[in-house]
Amino acid sequence: MMANQGFGDLDRLRHRSPSPMASSNLMSNVSGTGLGGWNSLTQERLSGPLGMTMDWQGAPASPSSYTVKRILRLEIPVDTYPNFNFVGRLLGPRGNSLKRVEATTGCRVYIRGKGSIKDPDKEEKLRGRPGYEHLNDPLHILIEADLPANIVDTRLRQAQEIIEELLKPVV
């Protein structure tokens, strides 16, 4: 009698109505790609109407929205203020000041030149090696932006203003 009861549960599971997910169109685009229903959705969103290319914000790409790479160099006044820790001020606690500038502007910020490496002995060893030519230059900052042409100048200017505020020595 116990065995029959177990089979009854199995029969009930086999004959019950299918799950709502199986009967709806939510899973109709499942294919072997592993993307499920997202495959056609993302292709439609990325290609846009009539096959136009889309820019980084999802709007149709215009000639002014092509990505442009620009680099801005800012000199650090080490000669004027020799005892001020410009690198420490730029980095902030755990590098958070520099990370905040990069996050808010979308630009990449590099501290380069003599004094950009914490250990002076290591800096001397690296000076003259390929990739470390910047160590022969005075301390400076490179702000690099690889953004659409219509916003690249604005973001570079914004990053420059923030960094110039950080470079003002507290007397």
C-alpha positions, 0 to 999 in steps of 0.5 A, spaced: 500 500 500 505 504 501 508 503 494 502 505 491 502 511 494 509 513 492 507 512 485 501 516 485 505 522 487 509 520 481 503 520 476 500 527 479 507 530 478 507 527 471 500 529 469 500 536 472 500 543 468 506 545 466 510 551 469 508 558 467 515 559 465 514 553 460 508 555 457 509 563 456 513 566 451 519 568 456 523 562 454 522 562 447 528 564 444 532 559 448 538 556 443 544 553 444 548 559 445 547 559 452 544 566 452 537 564 453 532 570 451 537 575 451 540 574 444 535 577 440 534 582 445 541 585 445 542 584 438 536 589 436 538 594 442 545 594 439 544 595 432 538 600 433 533 602 428 535 600 420 542 597 422 545 604 424 551 604 429 549 606 436 554 610 440 556 609 448 550 612 450 545 608 446 543 614 441 545 613 434 552 615 433 553 622 430 560 624 426 561 628 433 561 622 437 567 618 435 572 616 440 578 620 440 584 619 445 587 626 448 592 627 453 594 633 457 600 634 461 600 638 467 607 640 470 607 639 478 611 646 481 616 642 485 621 647 484 617 652 487 614 648 493 620 643 494 618 640 501 610 639 499 608 632 498 605 633 491 604 625 490 601 624 496 596 629 496 594 627 489 594 620 491 590 621 497 589 615 502 590 609 499 589 612 492 582 614 493 583 621 491 586 619 484 581 614 483 575 619 485 578 624 479 578 618 474 571 615 476 568 622 476 571 624 469 572 618 465 579 620 464 585 616 466 591 620 470 598 618 471 603 621 475 610 621 471 617 624 472 622 624 477 619 622 484 613 619 481 616 612 484 616 611 492 623 608 492 629 612 490 633 607 489 628 603 485 627 609 481 635 610 479 635 602 477 629 603 472 632 610 469 634 609 462 630 602 461 625 602 456 618 604 458 621 608 464 624 614 460 619 619 463 623 618 469 628 623 466 623 629 466 621 633 472 615 631 476 608 631 471 601 629 470 598 626 464 591 626 463 588 621 458 581 621 455 579 616 450 572 618 449 567 621 444 569 627 441 563 631 443 565 630 450 572 629 451 574 636 452 569 637 457 572 631 461 579 633 460 578 640 463 574 638 469 579 633 470 584 639 470 580 643 474 580 638 480 587 636 479 589 643 480 585 644 486 589 638 489 596 641 487 595 647 491 599 647 497 596 648 504 601 653 507 
